Amino acid sequence: MSHVSPVSSDGQIMEPTLRDLSEPLIDHEEGQLFLNEAFKIIVEEVFCKGTDVKQKVCEWKEPDELAQQLDLQLRDTGEPQGRLLQRVRDVAKYSIKTSHPHFFNQQFGGVDYHSLAGRFLTEALNTNLFTYEVAPVFVLMETEVLRALRQLVGWTEGDGIFCPGGSTSNMYAMNLARYKLFPQVKSQGLRGLPQLTIFTSPESHYSVKKGAAFLGFGTDNVILVKVDDGGRMIPEDLDEKIELSKSLGAVPFFVSCTSGTTVQGAFDPLDSIADVCNKHDLWMHVDAAWGGSVLFSKQHKHLMKGADRANSVAWNPHKMLVAGLQCSVLLLKDTTNLLKQCHSAKASYLFQQDKFYDVNLDIGDKSVQCSRKVDCLKLWLMWKAVGSTGLEERVDKAFLHVRYLVEQMKKRDGFLLLREPEFVNVCFWFIPPSLRGREGNADYQNRLAKVAPIIKERMMKQGTMMVGYQPLGNKVNFFRVTVFSPLISHKDLDFFLDEIERLGKDL
């Protein structure tokens, strides 16, 4: 075999140096020194400053200015360690501090330090969760964590898998439901299948429609079921729409319920929906990505009564339990190995059947992925640290925080609840002084719709806090604050209300 020497920019042939041939390209001592210094910066910027209420949630920069500050361009030659450490500091400084007690923007705020240790260890070990030979610890760990989560749902047997996010979990469920009904789809594809229809509420997660498009069902075949004033699916309308779909020649096969809708935090009535699914022999899936953690709480698990009657449940411990992104599971009641039947490709270079250990421990063929990140360690280590009782306490405290926040809102002028919260989502309008008492004016709704976006811009540019807003149906923009981080206190909730007032009083 001939050797081709590299050529320099001026056309001269370059002979490889002795280091190229005989020494590692990475200097371990130098690399570990850099890692130690980088880690100090991360701890200082992200977990000391980034959780200090005296510090900003964000250092806002316009895109061009931020790109210039970070010097994002990639070059042919590397940079010295000192400059690289400044890059680390800049990335930390100008990123959003999602662990900050005043970050209320999304459902993944806060930090658990035991889970964080698990996340660091996961990255350091850098393995792939597909065979026992390369991930023996994590094959056993994932199996145990999934068993414990299924038990909370109410299943003594079943299956499951950690997925890269709740959207993927929902898509897995749709794919499994179709395969169970029409197993030939795996080999023959969509040709010859009838028109399959999916049922969900208009307040369900958008991944249901995305999944329908991605898996070839088509978004036109996602049928929206009416909801009540609280955003909960109406089972009677579900039954009527299934009957209508059948009468039009389609084949209903999948119902996606929601436990904890993204905006209002509504919980669909699972028991009544299960009755409808049993009547029509449909796969019942519960998207509990947001609300599933109530199952830890004896006081609040009633919100998911009937979950044990479902075929599948999606649950994101990276949300309310603060396990850290990403930590998402699909749980199945199935005991027939449906996951593997549906997704296996039997790659002979990975899943040899003559291995020296039990090949059933090679779980990679359950997944549509080949490379699959270890997401169980962060949850396992946190759970081991605080126990089920500690996780229950977090859930219960979140509800108490919401109760306090709502009570304080009602004592102040200008705060108008969309409705009493069912979960830990508090949806409200802030009515600035200039609009109070003018609800009957023709331009009232248009003016009110502009309030939340302006307040949001001000808080971002000042860096004081973050909270989301959105319209919903015919309701104009309102704020949605999610209260669940174990780092927050009543003082932080008081600050939240004070800051909304301060930023919006002149509008």
Secondary structure, DSSP 8 states (H G I E B T S, - for coil): ------B-TTS-B----HHHHHS-SS-HHHHHHHHHHHHHHHIIIIIIGGG-TTS-S-----HHHHHHHHT----SS---HHHHHHHHHHHHHHS--TTSTTEESSTT-S--HHHHHHHHHHHHH---TT-TTT-HHHHHHHHHHHHHHHHHHT-SS-EEEEESSHHHHHHHHHHHHHHHH-TTHHHH-STT---EEEEE-TTS-THHHHHHHHTTS-GGGEEE--B-TTS-B-HHHHHHHHHHHHHTT-EEEEEEEEBS-TTT--B--HHHHHHHHHHHT-EEEEEETTTGGGGG-TTTGGGGTTGGGSSEEEE-TTSTT---S--EEEEE---S-HHHHHH----TTT--TT-SS-GGG--GGGSS-SS----HHHHHHHHHHHHHHHHHHHHHHHHHHHHHHHHHHHTSTTEEESS--SSSEEEEEE--GGGTT-TTSTTHHHHHHTHHHHHHHHHHHHTS-EEEEEEETTEEEEEEEE---TT--HHHHHHHHHHHHHHHTT-
